Amino acid sequence: MKREFRHAREYLGDLAAGGRYHFAPCEVQSALGVSADAAKLALNRLAKQKLIASPARGFHVILPPEYQSLGCLPADQFIPSLMKHLNLPYYAGLLSAAQYHGAAHQRPQEFQVFLAKNRRPIACGGVRVDFMARKRLADVPVQTFNTPRGTLLVSSPEATALDLVGYADLVGGLSHVGTVLSELAERIDPEKLSAAAETAPIPWAQRLGYLLDHFGFEAKTKPLKEYVRRQAKQSTTLLPKAPHTRARNKSWKLYVNAKIEVDA
């Protein structure tokens, strides 16, 4: 028998009691048996009281007391449900993924998510989510991590390393990438790294291999070096779009046109 609710707050309390912290406005409308406008007014009142937030159109989250000052649930607690709601394959990547693998020097300001196509960023209270497009998204190896509100898909340490190099401009430049790699490298499996490289452009593998060797992780790069030797048809530069230099690393077919310094 369907339960009847007199107030939106009562309905949302019932959802939270059952362990669910997201909902669509149409669900509130149906539960209360009211018009869409009446449901909207009820939700607006709850939003003003900081009891709910809306990270995306047609998708709301319930805010427990500990997150009401933040004005939203943390991104990793609503992204899995939102992506399911939107029917979008995804994975958390770059610095957000590095943090899950214990390699974030500091908490990233934005939560970084890869999709098959670009999407506008999310601003929800004090939470920011950036979306980036990734070719061959479905082929990128991922791992699952449990959050208080569900299971999050995160790129594997090997895929994270490749993405960091490929999207260096979005994470503070190659020197910052080097800092994160120096912490991430211990979790990298050499064979898995070579396999992950098949989902990315060859220059990413060339740059990543050089950086790992440069920071003393040669034991992690042997299969990747063989992959580059077979697949790289031409040399590339360590720093994209910068002038070539005479300094060339033959193993990685790479012009070393930048000095990489790692933060202490």
HUURUR-V793698 format. One line per field, one symbol per residue. ss: DSSP state (h for helix, s for strand, l for the rest). burial: I if it has 16 or more other C-alpha atoms within 10 Angstrom, else O. A space follows every 50 residues. Layout:
ss = ???
burial = ???
This chain:
ss = lllllllhhhhhhhhhhllllsslhhhhhhhhlllhhhhhhhhhhhhhll lsssssllssssllhhhlllllllhhhhhhhhhhhhllllsslhhhhhhh llllllllllsssssllllllsssllssssssslllhhhllsssssslls ssssslhhhhhhhhhhlhhhlllhhhhhhhhhhhhhhllhhhhhhhhlll lhhhhhhhhhhhhhlllhhhlhhhhhhhhhhllllssllllllllllssl lllsslllllllll
burial = OOOOIOOIIOIIOOOOOOOIIIIOIIOIIOIIOOOOOOIIOIIOOIIOOI IIIIIOOOIIIIIOOOIIOOIIIIIIIIIIIIOOOOOOOIIIIIIIIIII IOIIOOOOOIIIIIIIOOOOIIOIIOIIIIIIOIOOIOOIIIOOOOOOII IIIIIIIIIIIIIIIIIIOOIOOIIIIIIIIIOIIOOIIIOIIIIIIIII OIIIIIIIIIIIOOIOIOOIIIIIIOIIOOOIOOOIIIIOOOOIOOOIOO OIIIIIIIOIOOOO
